[in-house]
Amino acid sequence: MAPGAMRTALTRTALTSLSDAQPVPYWLDDPGRPGALPALTGDEHCDLLVIGGGYSGLWTALLAKERDPGRDVVLIEGHEVGWAASGRNGGFCSASLTHGFANGLARWPGELHRLEELGERNLDAIEATVARHGIDCAFERTGEIDVATEPYQLDDLRALYEEATALGFTGLELLDRDAMRAEVDSPTFLGGLWDRRGVAMLHPAKLAWGLKRACLDLGVRIYENTRGLELARVRRRAGAAVGATGGGAAGAGMAVRTPYGRVFARRVALGTNVFPSLVRRVRPYTVPVYDYALMTEPLTDEQLSAIGWKNRQGLGDSANQFHYFRITPDHRILWGGYDAVYPYGGRLSAELDHRPETYLKLATHFFECFPQLAGLRFSHAWGGAIDTCSRFAAFFGTAYDGQVAYAAGYTGLGVGATRFGGEVMLDLLAGERTERTELEMVRSKPLPFPPEPVAWAGIGLTKWSLARADARGGRRNAWLRTMDRLGLGFDS
């Protein structure tokens, strides 16, 4: 078949596969989804107010109660717990706190061993929490394979493996073409690098719902459909109650206005991530990036046999414009990534949650990767915004003389790292010097993004350059080399 005819046939296959796809996140399309809790009406008082009902906020609230069961904790969420990035991501729960080994080595080489150790302990703690609270989120410690689909990517993976091994890091296995295809069979796969222990697969929405239930069980008061609108410092009168554990001393506290009331708190933790921070000076450090994904119908036994994938690892290809993909317990394949769409001005809109042209592109790429699955259909197609920062890994800080803490900028790797972020925020609010707060990663900030229209032009040029590098054997042009030297980046 001529190349043009092959492309036409592939496009037709992709179009047909999308005909029944529901425009909702697969994970949230669940009859077991818990109902929303009532919104806050009137005034509320507490020791710690957590703003945001995604992973950042949920982990912070849970850890706060585990550290001090007597602490009075309130969590408010603008919609429903887990409705945004925490409920619609790919379900890759990574031990990495640095958006991968290579990024950590490039940015914090002197403390990479400590960061890797803390990340491994963090993932172990997540696994223990899931077991302790009986959270049914299909947690599987399968690992992840970075896949090479071009020769230069295989060279890069080999170099990364050799560097990690020389530094004493274990748990990585370099796969040649045959070994890679024995794990998951695609004619496009040339090899891979398997991190056997550092990544778990899970059901992201069920993790969020399980953390919500665990918080409630420990006494956290949660108000949904309660957006934090404004943050301000207030003075307390001597003897005025602020929270359940006291409030007799005069001094400054914080107040957060909501649509139907207010919350008065001694301390505030911000877990709003992609949404505009209530601390305005934090906003230039992140931009929203829209990411999209597809979910297939369940594969038949014959289709499963055609691709293998018995060890159920998460996969991601090694291009700049990359795909991430994984298999679910009921034998569906999630396929996402590639396009990373930045809206001018950082605009957040529900209209951007769906992008048919990206769905078609993703479906076409899927059947290029797995031609043996021609005829398989997609059941769900969705998208949404994540927060990205110029160093790809989370950053942290305080405001209002240490009474407010924030963590943001997870850049798509927040399923696991948000628990670490919750620990950091609680450390900062307590004014404690810990092994976490002493890290350069925690003490430093990424470079902020410039204002518009410079941000739009720079991100557009970066995306074009990354696509060009993928098409030219990984060769980075002058613009990308300059961004590398400055420590700036743009990623999904």
ZIJOWO-V590201 format. One record per residue. RES is the residue in one small letter. SS is DSSP state (H for helix, E for strand, - for the rest). PHI is phi in whole degrees, -180 to 180 (* if undefined). BURIAL is I if it has 9 or more other C-alpha atoms within 8 Angstrom, else O. Layout:
BEGIN
<<RES	SS	PHI	BURIAL> <RES	SS	PHI	BURIAL>>
END
This chain:
BEGIN
<<m	-	*	O> <a	-	-66	O> <p	H	-55	O> <g	H	-63	O> <a	H	-68	O> <m	H	-64	I> <r	H	-65	O> <t	H	-63	O> <a	H	-65	O> <l	H	-66	I> <t	H	-64	I> <r	H	-64	O> <t	H	-61	I> <a	H	-64	I> <l	H	-61	I> <t	H	-63	O> <s	H	-66	I> <l	-	-96	I> <s	-	-63	O> <d	-	-109	O> <a	-	-69	I> <q	E	-84	O> <p	-	-82	O> <v	-	-140	I> <p	-	-63	I> <y	-	-56	I> <w	-	-63	I> <l	-	-85	I> <d	-	-85	O> <d	-	-135	O> <p	-	-64	O> <g	-	-87	O> <r	-	-59	O> <p	-	-69	O> <g	-	-71	O> <a	-	-73	O> <l	-	-81	O> <p	-	-62	O> <a	-	-74	O> <l	-	-74	I> <t	-	-129	O> <g	E	90	O> <d	E	-99	I> <e	E	-134	O> <h	E	-130	I> <c	E	-162	I> <d	E	-78	I> <l	E	-129	I> <l	E	-107	I> <v	E	-108	I> <i	E	-108	I> <g	-	118	I> <g	-	-107	I> <g	-	-94	I> <y	H	-58	I> <s	H	-56	I> <g	H	-69	I> <l	H	-64	I> <w	H	-63	I> <t	H	-63	I> <a	H	-64	I> <l	H	-65	I> <l	H	-65	I> <a	H	-61	I> <k	H	-72	I> <e	H	-69	O> <r	H	-69	O> <d	-	-144	O> <p	-	-59	O> <g	-	-83	O> <r	-	-70	I> <d	-	-89	I> <v	E	-120	I> <v	E	-122	I> <l	E	-123	I> <i	E	-118	I> <e	-	-134	I> <g	-	-67	I> <h	-	-126	I> <e	-	-122	I> <v	-	-54	I> <g	-	78	I> <w	-	-76	I> <a	-	-97	I> <a	H	-57	I> <s	H	-68	I> <g	H	-105	I> <r	H	-131	I> <n	-	-81	O> <g	-	-80	I> <g	-	81	I> <f	E	-90	I> <c	E	-106	I> <s	E	-97	I> <a	-	-72	I> <s	-	-66	I> <l	-	-97	I> <t	-	-118	I> <h	-	61	I> <g	-	101	O> <f	H	-62	O> <a	H	-63	O> <n	H	-66	I> <g	H	-64	I> <l	H	-65	I> <a	H	-70	O> <r	H	-102	O> <w	-	-134	I> <p	H	-61	O> <g	H	-71	O> <e	H	-122	I> <l	H	-64	I> <h	H	-60	O> <r	H	-64	O> <l	H	-63	I> <e	H	-66	I> <e	H	-65	O> <l	H	-63	O> <g	H	-66	I> <e	H	-65	I> <r	H	-64	O> <n	H	-65	I> <l	H	-66	I> <d	H	-60	O> <a	H	-68	O> <i	H	-63	I> <e	H	-59	I> <a	H	-66	O> <t	H	-65	O> <v	H	-58	I> <a	H	-70	O> <r	H	-64	O> <h	-	-98	O> <g	-	61	O> <i	-	-84	I> <d	-	-88	I> <c	-	-121	I> <a	-	54	O> <f	-	-69	I> <e	E	-133	O> <r	-	-86	I> <t	-	-93	I> <g	-	83	I> <e	E	-142	I> <i	E	-114	I> <d	E	-82	I> <v	E	-103	I> <a	E	-96	I> <t	-	-117	I> <e	-	-136	O> <p	H	-56	I> <y	H	-64	O> <q	H	-67	I> <l	H	-64	I> <d	H	-62	O> <d	H	-64	O> <l	H	-65	I> <r	H	-64	I> <a	H	-64	O> <l	H	-65	I> <y	H	-61	I> <e	H	-66	O> <e	H	-68	O> <a	H	-63	I> <t	H	-65	I> <a	H	-64	O> <l	-	-86	O> <g	-	94	O> <f	-	-85	O> <t	-	-119	O> <g	-	93	O> <l	E	-102	I> <e	E	-133	I> <l	E	-86	I> <l	E	-110	I> <d	-	-82	I> <r	H	-57	I> <d	H	-68	O> <a	H	-66	I> <m	H	-65	I> <r	H	-72	I> <a	H	-73	O> <e	H	-82	I> <v	E	-141	I> <d	-	-98	I> <s	-	-142	I> <p	-	-66	O> <t	-	-88	O> <f	-	-86	I> <l	-	-106	I> <g	E	162	I> <g	E	-172	I> <l	E	-124	I> <w	E	-100	I> <d	E	-91	I> <r	-	-75	I> <r	-	-119	I> <g	-	-86	I> <v	E	-142	I> <a	E	-116	I> <m	E	-100	I> <l	-	-156	I> <h	-	-90	I> <p	H	-64	I> <a	H	-68	I> <k	H	-68	I> <l	H	-64	I> <a	H	-61	I> <w	H	-65	I> <g	H	-67	I> <l	H	-66	I> <k	H	-60	I> <r	H	-63	O> <a	H	-63	I> <c	H	-62	I> <l	H	-62	I> <d	H	-61	O> <l	-	-90	I> <g	-	101	I> <v	-	-68	I> <r	E	-94	O> <i	E	-114	I> <y	E	-119	I> <e	-	-99	I> <n	-	51	I> <t	-	-134	I> <r	-	-85	I> <g	E	-79	I> <l	E	-99	I> <e	E	-154	O> <l	E	-116	I> <a	E	-150	O> <r	E	-85	I> <v	E	-132	O> <r	E	-100	O> <r	E	-103	I> <r	-	-79	O> <a	-	-58	I> <g	-	86	O> <a	-	-79	I> <a	-	-74	I> <v	-	-116	I> <g	E	-142	I> <a	-	-67	I> <t	-	-98	O> <g	E	137	O> <g	-	153	I> <g	-	-75	O> <a	-	-86	I> <a	-	-75	I> <g	E	154	O> <a	E	-89	I> <g	E	-130	I> <m	E	-120	I> <a	E	-129	I> <v	E	-122	I> <r	E	-85	I> <t	E	-124	I> <p	-	-56	O> <y	-	-124	O> <g	E	-179	I> <r	E	-145	I> <v	E	-123	I> <f	E	-105	I> <a	E	-143	I> <r	E	-73	I> <r	E	-137	I> <v	E	-133	I> <a	E	-115	I> <l	E	-100	I> <g	-	-121	I> <t	-	-91	I> <n	-	49	I> <v	-	-70	I> <f	-	-82	O> <p	-	-54	O> <s	-	-67	I> <l	-	-72	I> <v	-	-100	O> <r	H	-62	O> <r	H	-69	O> <v	H	-82	O> <r	H	-58	I> <p	H	-66	I> <y	H	-82	I> <t	-	-131	I> <v	E	-132	I> <p	E	-82	I> <v	E	-126	I> <y	E	-91	I> <d	E	-121	I> <y	E	-133	I> <a	E	-149	I> <l	E	-123	I> <m	E	-129	I> <t	E	-82	I> <e	-	-69	I> <p	-	-62	O> <l	-	-77	I> <t	-	-76	O> <d	H	-59	O> <e	H	-66	O> <q	H	-67	I> <l	H	-61	I> <s	H	-62	O> <a	H	-71	I> <i	H	-112	I> <g	E	77	I> <w	-	62	I> <k	-	-70	O> <n	-	-90	O> <r	-	62	I> <q	-	-67	I> <g	E	-76	I> <l	E	-129	I> <g	E	-152	I> <d	E	-81	I> <s	-	-102	I> <a	-	-74	O> <n	-	-63	O> <q	-	-92	I> <f	-	-106	I> <h	E	-108	I> <y	E	-119	I> <f	E	-155	I> <r	E	-156	I> <i	E	-112	I> <t	-	-93	I> <p	-	-59	O> <d	-	-97	O> <h	-	69	I> <r	-	-95	I> <i	E	-115	I> <l	E	-90	I> <w	E	-135	I> <g	E	-143	I> <g	E	99	I> <y	-	70	I> <d	-	-72	I> <a	-	-126	I> <v	E	-101	O> <y	-	-103	I> <p	-	-82	I> <y	H	-53	O> <g	H	77	O> <g	H	69	O> <r	-	-69	O> <l	-	-106	O> <s	-	-152	O> <a	H	-61	O> <e	H	-63	O> <l	H	-84	I> <d	H	-71	I> <h	-	-130	I> <r	-	-146	I> <p	H	-55	O> <e	H	-66	O> <t	H	-74	I> <y	H	-58	I> <l	H	-66	I> <k	H	-61	O> <l	H	-63	I> <a	H	-64	I> <t	H	-62	I> <h	H	-63	O> <f	H	-59	I> <f	H	-77	I> <e	H	-68	I> <c	H	-74	I> <f	-	-124	I> <p	H	-62	O> <q	H	-69	O> <l	H	-102	I> <a	-	-54	O> <g	-	103	O> <l	-	-68	I> <r	-	-115	I> <f	E	-96	I> <s	E	-94	I> <h	E	-142	I> <a	E	-143	I> <w	E	-157	I> <g	E	-155	I> <g	E	171	I> <a	E	-92	I> <i	E	-122	I> <d	E	-93	I> <t	E	-125	I> <c	-	-127	I> <s	-	-73	I> <r	-	-108	I> <f	-	75	I> <a	-	-113	I> <a	-	-60	I> <f	E	-127	I> <f	E	-142	I> <g	E	180	I> <t	E	-131	I> <a	E	-146	I> <y	-	54	O> <d	-	56	O> <g	-	86	I> <q	-	-84	I> <v	E	-126	I> <a	E	-124	I> <y	E	-143	I> <a	E	-143	I> <a	E	-161	I> <g	-	86	I> <y	-	-68	I> <t	-	55	I> <g	-	88	O> <l	-	-117	I> <g	H	-95	I> <v	H	-58	I> <g	H	-94	I> <a	H	-68	I> <t	H	-66	I> <r	H	-65	I> <f	H	-59	I> <g	H	-61	I> <g	H	-63	I> <e	H	-61	I> <v	H	-63	I> <m	H	-60	I> <l	H	-67	I> <d	H	-60	I> <l	H	-65	I> <l	H	-67	I> <a	H	-81	O> <g	-	68	O> <e	-	-95	O> <r	-	-93	O> <t	-	-127	O> <e	-	-61	O> <r	-	-80	O> <t	-	-70	I> <e	-	-83	I> <l	-	-68	I> <e	H	-60	O> <m	H	-58	O> <v	H	-79	I> <r	H	-81	I> <s	-	-104	O> <k	-	-122	O> <p	-	-73	I> <l	-	-72	I> <p	-	-73	I> <f	-	-79	I> <p	-	-73	O> <p	-	-71	O> <e	-	-73	O> <p	-	-87	O> <v	H	-64	O> <a	H	-61	I> <w	H	-61	I> <a	H	-66	O> <g	H	-66	O> <i	H	-67	I> <g	H	-62	O> <l	H	-65	O> <t	H	-65	I> <k	H	-61	I> <w	H	-63	O> <s	H	-67	I> <l	H	-65	I> <a	H	-63	I> <r	H	-66	O> <a	H	-64	I> <d	H	-61	I> <a	H	-82	O> <r	-	-121	O> <g	-	65	I> <g	-	84	I> <r	-	-70	O> <r	-	-93	I> <n	-	-80	O> <a	H	-62	O> <w	H	-63	I> <l	H	-66	I> <r	H	-65	I> <t	H	-67	O> <m	H	-61	I> <d	H	-61	I> <r	H	-64	O> <l	H	-83	O> <g	-	76	I> <l	-	-101	I> <g	-	-159	I> <f	-	-147	I> <d	-	-150	O> <s	-	-103	I>>
END
